[in-house]
């Protein structure tokens, strides 16, 4: 027969014991230990040893034992003696006077296992949900960090979602896009591109790729590649599309620029080579092939040293590489060799090309064939050298001619009674072309002044010829002054017809009835400065001597009185130029120059004239010899 | 002379499925089961250990209260926490939400046991890619450690990494004068 305790424990799963003040258990129910899977101890059983779940609740236990509390419960204790058991642990007030409490263990295994199943299912769902949330957040973060606009729609072209790039592309908020149809937000053409309408079958739900131009949120036209994929539904059938846009506007613009640049390089009149960092040629343009005669197969992958002529030493190439490897541009001329062995010169610039990280990846060489220019320069240099030598010879000849002329020609003026004679002569550097003589002739003077056209050795030689003929003519001359110039003209023309001279031949008689008879052969007219200060030109210039044979020259006679001054001069005076290349005779009347220069004596007057000339010329060096002859009748 | 045994109640706190039961199982039985089984109610495990201390060998018994992880920690009854000397707050490094709940668990525990010792286990470190989130774990450990003076451990119940070290640390702390010990 079963006891009441056994019936309770079997029917209701209730086990109990009493607890005394020493916290020892009185185990009236032998099945409690069996239920807990514990062995019966030899001595008293301490409640905390059998129920460690009560550790920490000692004060609560004491309160029950003392009758201060009706009891408490530790619910759903789980143990695994052989299999999982769950129980609620109760401590009730029992006999407070004795300090005894009743401990009841109620088996709740069935409830606990059921609760665990429910909780397990709930927790599994929560875990799965959390995983989904995390995955969705990951996908959203991934999409939002993508620079490409991304969108997805249902089969009816309604936006289900998009990333921030897409919202920015359309210039709208994400919330203003989701739930709207494509056609509501885009033009019909753009909508077709977004959904792939007309391009793919209905089964593919618009999946595919195309390139279209669409307007962005700012109304700007963008070139876009649409990559559209099928968005699968729960049953695997297409439930919409997901589209990724690649904005290739900048790339297309860059491609156009590169195409233009490529065309420019291909059509360039200069040879262009691109090498890799090691110097291997990766590109050559057609001009390079034309100039060198190499084929693309012979150049691509090879080093430009196939062009090496041997004209430059290792130091030359070392300097070139040091320059470009240090990131600088090398400029210079290189003599290279064509495939057929011909040498040619090139003006070369070699520039390094760096990648985004600053590393040199390529070199580009632009080369211009300067062989013809180089040859021309060589010819010019040779010619210049030749001219320099010839010039040196000429200068030596000039020096010799000048010395000879100085020895041969006597510029001294005689002292003659009845005349005061003075001369001012400023020759240019080198050999002058002015010549004169003043000689006694009876009681008077014979005067000749001339100016040879040109300078240099030939002019000097011509001057000696003029001197020779004028000296010889003077010895036999008795006729009028014009006759002197006519004979001189014929002599010079018959001997040196390509040279000519201007000159005045005159005879000056002294005294109260002084006379100046003269003939002018294209020379500046004499200036007569009267005793009273008036100044005038005498006669006309007439024709140049030596231009043609049979020339006639008029003889002019002018009466003078003591105190009158007569001036003969070469064109160095009327043609003196200032810093602005303007001639004095164009700026002022030469007679005024003489009138302003009149001083007490002949010499002072002539010095004043010379100062006027020099003052007008300023810093400009003289363009011609200056010769001024002065006569004063005494 | 036989040294007395120090007995401490330690509660395992944290959201569901963070690995509380697995940590206890690893520490007490050196076992690990990949299968997740929800804990219901309270399950007390006992770990006896001998610790060398300056005054001699300490016999320490840790009573590990594995409490079913509930979503809302405020549902925990104070009864479960009552009399606990220490708490191990466990978080799952693969679920950010369990880390943000650390603070709530600590407050709950300290409300009942103001002098209790708190230790944090950032569990499932074997599934956490440090390189993927550089500095993130250090930041967590620094934040909660500084705020509650709690020691933090990177743990893995699966590999056993730092599990014993964590409980040894607690036992060491409980032996100090400030420790909340019960001697039997």
Interface residues (C-beta under 8 A of the other chain):
Chain A: X48 X52 X53 X55 X56 X57 X58 X60 X72 X74 X75 X76 X77 X78 X79 X86 X112 X115 X116 X119 X120 X123 X124 X126 X127 X130 X134
Chain B: X7 X9 X16 X17 X36 X37 X38 X39 X40 X41 X42 X43 X44 X46 X63 X65 X68 X69 X71 X79 X82 X83 X84 X95 X96 X97 X182 X184
